[in-house]
Every structure is written in C-alpha cells, then in structure tokens.
C-alpha cells in the first residue's frame, strides 16, 4: 500500500517580535526594557488565550502577546485582524 504525503501550508504574515527583559527598580517595581527586535512569521489566528503563534527563522514556534508584535505590510492587511479581547 502506497502512503500519500500531504503538505499543509498556513498563510503567515511577516512581523518584528520585540524582545524585552525585566529591569528591577526600587520598591519591587519591574519594568521591561526592549533589547532587540527579531523577524518572525505570525500564524493567522490567535490562540484561545489571545496569544499569537510566531515562527522564528530557525523553525522554532513560540506564543507571544499581541503587543510584542509589529506587523509588516499594508494597513489593509493589518486591519483584517480582530483585536477585540478574546472571550
């Protein structure tokens, strides 16, 4: 019996992922400083928790907060996403 091979592709968008590290201030206050921006591909739909799946150039996948992404491309493509709070 021959095995069939299927290839499934998801449309992904280019974005820059903001990498932040904690910076501790007095009185237990933590601020996050931007230390880098790296190019990623963003999967089209957020998770049920409202996080986006991003794929790094080395193929690793990570869940990130929407405010950590700066999308590349046109305003029309950016506006296609529903940014309302996930229910």
Helices and strands as residue ranges (DSSP letters): E 12-24, G 26-28, E 30-43, E 52-55, E 61-64, G 66-68, E 69-71, H 75-78
